[in-house]
Amino acid sequence: MPRTLAALVIALILVASAFPSVAGAQTAATSLEKVATAIGASGVRSIEIAGSGTIFAIGQNATPTTPWPRFNLKSFTRSVNYETASLRDDLVRTQALDPPRGGSQQPLRSEQRQVFAVSGDYAWNVVGDVNNPAPVALAERQIQIWITPHGLVKAAMARNATVKGRTFAFDEPGRYRVKVSVDVHNFPAAVEAVVPHPVLGDLTVEVHYLDYKDFGGVKFPTKIKQSAGGFPILDLAVSDVRPNAPVDVHVPDNVRNTPEPYARVTSQMVADGVWFLSGGTHNSVLIEMKDHLILVESPINDQRALAVLAEAKSLVPNKPIRYLVNSHHHFDHAGGVRAAAGEGITVVTHEVNRAFLERALAAKASIRPDHLAKSGRTAKVEGTRERKMLTDGARTVEIRHIAGNLHHDGLVLVYLPKEKLLIEGDAYTPLPPNAPVPSVANPFSVNLVENLKTQNLDVEQVLPLHGRIVPVAELHKAVGHH
């Protein structure tokens, strides 16, 4: 080696030794400490932020390819306690879409307050004075704690994050995987997190933090943009931040004492060989054919799906479930489709949903393998358009499109002509007994009644996928036909 080249190499080695960052040899602790110092994370035990903007309902779009439905976010308060791993979101939203398109309780007639909470391994919703367990939301709410700027640093330090340049990454096996990019000020700027999801296998949540400002010695972004599954879910302008605000999120006794709310299934025979499977927020219907069974709807998640499948097998132990009819792709209604596919059951849905469900059923569940992933099966999905008939010669099951319904472009009903039974979800949800009839009819229900008329369906009873069985007169009453 020429003497001048050797001298140059030695000089570069000496520079790299004096300045490790030049050689890319920064340690995780040093880099994370810089980020912690920049945003003042070390002294933050809890934080409360307030703001307003726009919020979107995940998995409730009118078609699988359009964005999640949008709502005006009049107020939003997020309270986080890092020491107890708890979070409480208290928000007020109003209708933004006119006409209403998609789910999430549309149309909203006035302001709607929503309260969502998580603490440790318990998630629940607060409706008035009632605390409703919501374990299906656990993963998405837990990750919201640890993808706040200060939560990122705390989680990364606790989980021995790997650092490379201006990014660091960490994970918690079975729960989440996170990658963070920091800006030139050492502020967290972009986050990509992956959590387990009942429909998608893995759900990717992306966050962008913009315009950091000082709040009592703590830096926090004043603009937050989040997306999930490729669509926006939150666009928030932060107006106030309170570091170390008192945040005490207690797990309600009924939530703590109901660790598996989706496993409770109650069966009721509605007609010979037809059972209404309830016991929670979402219902299914089992139909017995000559040599097989048809299940209508597999909602929420694996736990609910497997409990419904077990109930079906106990009711009719000697016949396989051949078909699952999926009413539409909304995540609460499709959350158990992967579990059903893991049993080798063919999924029948409207053509609008077919490609989406095929992709969802082919997706990996890399964070926490679910029933389908463990089964190793390849899912089978069949599409239908206006009408599909399933018959064994004695019983006919008709799958029909609810045309023109703004809740979902690919919404289907199931009709049993011999029994005069209608099975539907989200087009009409019966009110509690003796509840007053709304002054303005739900347009989704009005559309359902129009479809029953134009398709000449003779219905006596409605078996809704939410709520109680009612005579069809209740549906007509709800839309103002007395």
Protein Blocks (a to p, Z undefined) as FASTA:
>chain_A
ZZklmmmmmmmmmmmmmmmmlnopacfklmmmmmmmmnommmpmbdcdddddddddehia
fbfkbccdddddfbacddddfklopaddddddddfbdcdedeehiacfbdcddddddehj
accddehjaccddfklmmmmmmmmmmgfklmmmmmmmnopacehjaccdddehiaccddd
ddfkopafbdcdddddfklopacdddddehiadeehiacdfbdcddeehiafbdcddfbd
cehiacdddddfklmmmmblmlpccdddfbghiacdehijbdcdddddfkbccdehjehi
lmlmmmmmmmmmmmmmmbccfbdcdfblcfklmmmmmmmmmnopacdddfklmmmmmmmm
mpccfklccfklmnopacdddddfkbccddehjaccdddddehiakbmkbccdddfknop
acdehjaccddehiacdfbdcfklmmmmmmmmmnopacfbdcdfedjdddfklmmmmnop
ZZ
